[in-house]
Amino acid sequence: MRPIFVRFLASFMLCCAALAGGAPAEAASARPAAVEIKGPKGALGQLPLQVMDDGASYVAAERLAGLLKGSWAVKGKTGTLTVAKRIAQFTRDQSRLTLQGQPLVLEGAPRVTVKGWLIPADFLDKGLGRLAPGVRAARPAVASAKPPVTRVDSSVAFEELRYRSYPSFTRIVVEAAAGLSHLTASGRTEIRVRLSGLNVPGVHLEEIADGLVKEARLEAAGPDGVLNIVLEGPAAEVKTVSLQDPFRVVVDIYRAKESAGTEGPRANNGGAPPLKLIVLDAGHGGHDPGARGPAGVQEKDVVLDVTRRAARMIEDGLGIKVVLTRSTDVFVPLRERTNFANKQRADLFVSVHANAHPRSVSEGVETFFLSSEATDNEARQIAAIENNVVQLENPQSRQKTDLLKSILWDMAQSEFQQESSFLAETVQDSMTQSLRLTNRGVKQAGFYVLGGAAMPAILIEIGFLTNPKEEKKLSSAVHREAIARAIYASLAEYKHRYDQRVRTVQTQPVRSEASR
């Protein structure tokens, strides 16, 4: 029980420091200044600890590699620690690493300073023995006097404060020019998130008033930024996570079960917000033509025409605003597409593509929603083809597997995967029934373009350009109009069912305090 109490006391002291606006360095000052690395034959040397503003301890990656007689190499956002052919791969601003091919999650993410990479010190406890068998970290007893603390100063430019409200939670996002560490302290009426080294010019205020969160206020507090979230309803849970592409700290505040689905945004008097804006995404574009048919028809041209036609139908027929990620033949990086949808506060994200396959007889339409695990091998291959666009953006792109795992955090999976699946089923039924094309079904796969979407998101493959018959159809303006109409009809059906659910929630009686 004693170690648990010590950890609890340390956490409590950190939270108190955050709520008071003070630096938590005092709480961390009782930590040892260094650890001794010991091997099977004796001590290998001292490894200094560096304590950051949030109280977390780090060690220098290169120094650790030197003590272990190994090597440290950096390529892009990946740092590789190699000891006797055993490998640990760290990714900047991600707490998840790969050790000998197996995932390992640390308490924090690596940080990069002018002097090099810093690795969370808990790696010494969790991974050192696996990387270098027989090697361990011996932590000395804490002296009564305060040990010297190396404070790593940094300044990260603030870029944007934004939010979205959903039936079961409210999301607040702080975007920055680089990765941020954070410390969250929660109370009954207030949540404070200290963002280490964030340079915040002035005061940034978002008045939310959605029944759960009253407002979010971001301002400077010494060298850091402090996000103060004022609650107006009971919160069941608060989750804070640091992400990249773009660099941001995401705070999700979940409603108490009794109020989830019955409060909602006040503009709608409960339940869920109405559908107001849809983002249609025409795949590829510019120097990226996408798939090519035997007759030379290019995917980028086909899908752009389809999305333009569908946009006109949706706005005229449903009264919903439609925004296109591209309206001309230009190249838009994949990660910017859902970022654009997020900033537009879109309610739905629909990406339109045309398929390709080595077998020219492959045909039909299929609809995807995002998942870390593909439905089948073919779905995995299609996702890989679409994700290859990343190479056009950055030839030295990061490992896609780790990236897709991390961006799933930003989807609020439990919320949006279910709704994305429902949307995908509706679109797929409309496409196959009205166009009388082969139904290849609804599938899950790790599409980069869908990652990071803060709303239900799907990807439609409207046919195979590599099939001569389907290429001929896709080159026809009449067929493209029919595809656009099928997309419009499916979104009309989705809206109808969505509105029914909203009305059902709104008409449900709300229990009084006396009856609870």
N, C-alpha and C positions, 0 to 999 in steps of 0.2 A: 504493500500500500504506500510505502514511503516514496518510491519513485513517481507514482501517479500523483501524489500530493504535490511533489516538487514541480512536476510539469504543469499541474493546474495552477499553482501559485505563480509560475513564470508567465503563463498565458494571461492570467488575471492582471498582472503588473503591466504587461504590454498593452492590453485593452484600455486600462486606466490611463496610460500615457497617451494613447491615441485620442481618447475622448477629451483629454485635457489639452490637446494640441501640442503637447511636448514631445521631444524626441525620445524614442524608446531605447536609446543607447545606454541609459542608466541601468535598465533591466538586463541588458546583455553584458554589462561590465563585470558580472560575477563569473563569466565564462573564462576557461583557461586561454592563455595567449597562444599556446601551441600544443600540438600532440606529437608524441614520439612514435615513429614508424619502426616496428620491430619485425625482423625476419626470422627464419628458422635458426640462424646462427648468431643472432644478436641484433642490436640496434642498427638501423639504417640511417637515422638522422632525425632532426627536428623539422616539423612541418608547421609553419606559423598559421594561425587562424586570423582571418580578416572578418570583422563583424560589421555588417551593413547597417544602414539607418533603421531598417525594420527589425533589427535584432538577430537576424539569421547569420550563421557562420559559414564562411567559405574558405577554400584552400586554393592556392595557385596551381593550375593544371600542369604547367611546365615544371614547377618545383617537384610536384608529386611524381611526374614521369622520370625526373632525374634521380630521385631517391630509389625508385623501383628499377633503375637501369633500363628504362623503356624509352619510348618516343612519344611526342605530342605533335600532331599535325592538324592544321586548320584549312578547310576548303569551303569557302562560302560561309554558310551558317552552321556547318558541321565541324565539330572538333573530335579527333580520334586519338584515344590513348591506347597504345599498344605495348604489351609486356609479354615477351616470349611467345609471340604469335597469338596471344589472347587479346581480344579487341573490345573496347568500350567506346561507343559512339554517342556523343552528346550533341544536342541541337540547341542553338541559341534561343533563349526565352521559352524553352519547353522543359517541363519537369520530367518528362519521360525520356529514358535513354535505352539503348540496346546494348546488352552485355552478353557477348558470346551468342548472338542471335536471339536472345531472350529479352523481353521487355522488363524494365525496372523503373519504378516511379520514385522520385526523390521528393523531399519536402518543398523544394524550390527549384528554380530553373538556373542554368549557368548564366553568369553575367560577364560582360566583356568590358574591360577598362583599357586605358592607354597602356597599361603594363601587361595586358594579356587576359586570358580567360580565367575566371574563377568558378570552381565547382562546389556545389553545396557540400558542406562537411559531413552530412549524413551518408554520403557515398562511402566514406571510410568504414562505416558500420555495416552498410547494406551490400556493398559490391566489391570492396577491396580484396576480401578473401577469395572471391570467385575469379577476380582478375589476376591476382598473384597468390596462389595457394601457399599457405604457411605464413603469410604476411598479415599483420594486424596493426591497428592504431591503439596505442596506450595513452589514455587521457589522464593527465596528472590531476592530483587533488587541487581544488580551487584554493588559492591563498587568500588570506584575510584582506590584504591590500589589493586595490584594483589593478589588474594587469593592464599593460598598455593595449589600447584598441586602435587598430588601423581603420580609420573611417574613409570609405571610398566616396568621394564627392562626384556627383555627375549632374548634368543639367539636360533635361529632355524637353523639347519644344512641344507645347500643347497644340492640338489641331482641332478637335471637335468634341462637343458634348451633345449626345442625342439620347432618345428614349423611345420605347414602344410599349403599349399596354396590351395585354392579352387576358383572356378570361381567367386564367389561373395564376398569372404572374406578371410582373412589370420588369422590363429590362432597361437598364441604364448603362450607357457605353461611353467611356472616355477614350478617344483616339489620340495617339501621340506619335512623334517622329521616330521613336525607338522603344525598346522594351522597357516595361516598368515593373518594379516590385511594389507590393501593396500590403497593407495591414488593415484588417476590417474589425471594427468593434460595433456590436449590435445592442440596442436597447429596445424598450417597449415603444418608444415614440420617435427614435432617431437612430440612423445608421451613419457611422463615419468611416470613410475609407481614406487612409493616408497613402499618397502616391509618391514614393521616394524620388526626389530629384526632378519632379515635374515643374517646369517653369510656366506658371499661369499668369498671364497678363490680365489684370482687372478681375472682375467677378462675372461668372457665367451662370445664369439662372434659367432653369426649365420649370415652368409651372405645369404640373402633370394633372393633379386632381382627378384621379381615376377610381377613387374609392379606397385605394390601398396606399398610394404615394401622393402626398400633397405637392412636394416640390423637390428638385435636386439642385444644389448650389455648389459650384466649384470655385475655389479661390486659393490664393497662395497662403502658406503658413510657414514662414521662414524659407528654407531651401526646397520645401516640398509643396505639393498640392494637396488640398483636402477636399474631398467630395462629401458634402453633408446632405443626407437624404432624410427628409421629414415625412413620417408616416401619418396617415389619417385613418388607417384600418389595421386590424391585426395581421401580423406576418407570421407565417408558419415556419419559414426557413429562408435563409439568405445564403446565396452562393456567389463567390467572387473568384474569377479566374483571369489570368493573363493570356492573351492570344497574340498571334501575328498575322500579317497579310490581310489588313494592315495591323500594326501594333496597337493594342487596345487592352483596356481592363473592362471586363463585363461583369456587372452586378445584377443578379436575378433575385428579385424579392417575391416569394411565393405567398399567395393568399392562404389564410386559414381555410380548412376544408369547408367550414360552415358558410363562408362567404364566397368561395370560388365558384364562378359561373353565375353568381347572383348579383354581384356588384357591377363589375365591368366599367367601361368608360361612361362618364356621366352624360356625354353627348347622346348616348343611345339609351340612357336610363336602364342600363343593366345588360347582362348576358355577354355579348360580344360585339365588337365594332362592326358597322355595316361595311360591305364591300364598296370601296370608293376608287381604288386605283389598282390597275394590273400592269405589270411590266412584261412586255413581249420581247424576247431575245432571239434575234436572227443569228444563228451560229456562224462562226468564221468571219471572213470579210478581209478586204485589202489584200495584202500579200499572202494571206492564208486562204486558198480557194476551197478547202475542205475536200470532200469526195468529188471525183470526176467520173462521168459516164463514158462508155465506149465512143459515143458521138461527140464528146467534149463538153457536155452540159456540166456546169459547176454548181456545187452545193451552195456556195455563198450567194449566188444569184437567185436560185430557187427559193431558199428560205427567206431571203429579204423580201421578195415579192409576196410570199404567203403571209408574212407577219404584217406587212403594210395593208393588205386586203382585210385580214382579220381585225386589225386595229380599227378600221373604218366601220366594220360591221358591229363590233362591240360597243363603240361609242354611240353609234346611231341607234342600235337596238336595245341596249341595256342601260344607257346613260351613265356608264362607268368610264372614268378617264383611263386612257391607255397611253403609256409612255414606252417608246422603243429604245433599246440599248444602242441600236444603230439604225438610222434611216437611210444611209447611203453606203456605198462600198468602201468602208473603212475598217481597219483592224482595231478591235477592242480587246485588251488583255482579259483573260478569263476571270481573274480575281476582281477586276473592276466592274464586272457585270452585276454580280450580286451586291457588291458595295454600293453601286449606283441604285439598285432596287431598295436597299436598306435606307439610304439617305432620302429617297423619294417617299419613304414610309409606305411602300407598296403592300397590298394585301395578298397578292399572288404573284409568283414568278414562273413564267412559261418559256422554256427555251426550245426552239424549233430547229431540227437538223434533218439531213437526209443520210441514209445508211449506205454502207459499203461492205462487201464481202468477197473473199477470193473466189467463191463459187457464184458464177453469174446467174444461177437459177434461184438464188435466195430472193425472197419477196415478202411483201407485207409491211404492216405498221406495228410499232411497239412503243410503249410509254414507260419511262423510268422515273423512279424517285431515289433519293440518295440513301445509301447505306454503306457501311464499312465492308460488308460482305455481299458479294454479288449473288444473284439468284442462281446462275449457272455459269459455265465456262464461256459461253457465247456472250452473255451479258458482260462478263469481265473483259473480254476482248474488245467489245464495242466501246466500253468506257476507256480502255487503254488507247484506242484510236483517237477518240475525242480529246483525251488528256494530253496527247502528244503536242497539242497546240502550245503547251507550256514551254516546250523547247524552242518555239519561235520567239517567245518572249524573253527567255533567259536560257541560253545553252548550258549554263552551269546550274540548272534548277535543282532544288532540294529533292530529297527522296520523297516520292509521291505517297508511298504507303504511310509514312509517319505524318505527312501533311494532312492526308484525308482523315486519319485518326484524330488529329487535333482539331480540324475544323468542324467535326461533328459536335464538339462541345458547343459551338456557336449556333447550332441549329435548334437547341432545346428539343432533342430527339423525341422525347415522350409526347411532346405537344405537336410538332410539325410532321413527323413521320406518319402518324396516323392520318392527319389531314391531307398530307401529300399523297398518301396511298388512295384515299377517297377521291381526290381530284384526278389522279392518274386513271383510276377505274372509269370514272365518268367520261374522260376524254377518249380513252381507248374504245369504249362502247360506241360512242358517237362516230369516231373515225371509221371503225370497221363496218358498222351497220349502214351508214349513209354512203360510204364510198365503195362498199362491197369488196374490200381488200382482205387479204389473208390476215387473220388475227394472230399475231405473235405474242400477245399477252402483255400484262403489266409485270415489270421486273424491277429488281433493286440492283444498283451498282454504284461504284464510287466515282461519280462524275465530278471533276474539279469545278466545273462551271456552276454546279448547284451548291457547292460548299459555302458556308458562311451566310446563307440566306436566312434572314429573320422573319420568315413567312413560309407557308406551304410552297414548295418548289418542285417542278417536274420538267422532264426533257422528253420531247416527242420526236421519234424517228418516223418521218412521213412516207418513207419508201426507200427502195434500193436503187441508187443511181447506177450501180454496177450491173443491174439487170436491164438488158436492152429494152424490154417491154415497159418496165416501170420508168426508165429514163425517158422514153418517148412520152409517157403520160405526164411526168413531172416537167417536161419542157413545154407543155400545153397550158395556155392561159386559162382555158376552161377548167382543166383539172386542178390548177392552183386555186382558182376561185372556189371550187368544190371543197378542197381541203380547208381553206379559210372559213367556209361556211360551217364545216363540221366542227372546227375548233370553236367558232362562235356558238354553235348549238350546244356544245358540251359545257361551255362556261355559263350559258344561260340556264342549263339544267342544274349545274353546280350552285349557281346563285339562288335558284328557286329552293333547292334543298337546304342551303345555308340559311336563307331567310326564314324558312320554316323552323329550323332549330333555334334560331335567335328568338322568334316569337314564342316558342314553347318555353324557353328559359324565362322570358320576360313575364309570362302569365303564371309561372309557378309562384305560389304564395310564399312569402318570406316569413320565417318564424320570428316571433317577437322574443325579446330578451326573457320574458316571463316563461315562455314555453320551452326554452332551451335547457 
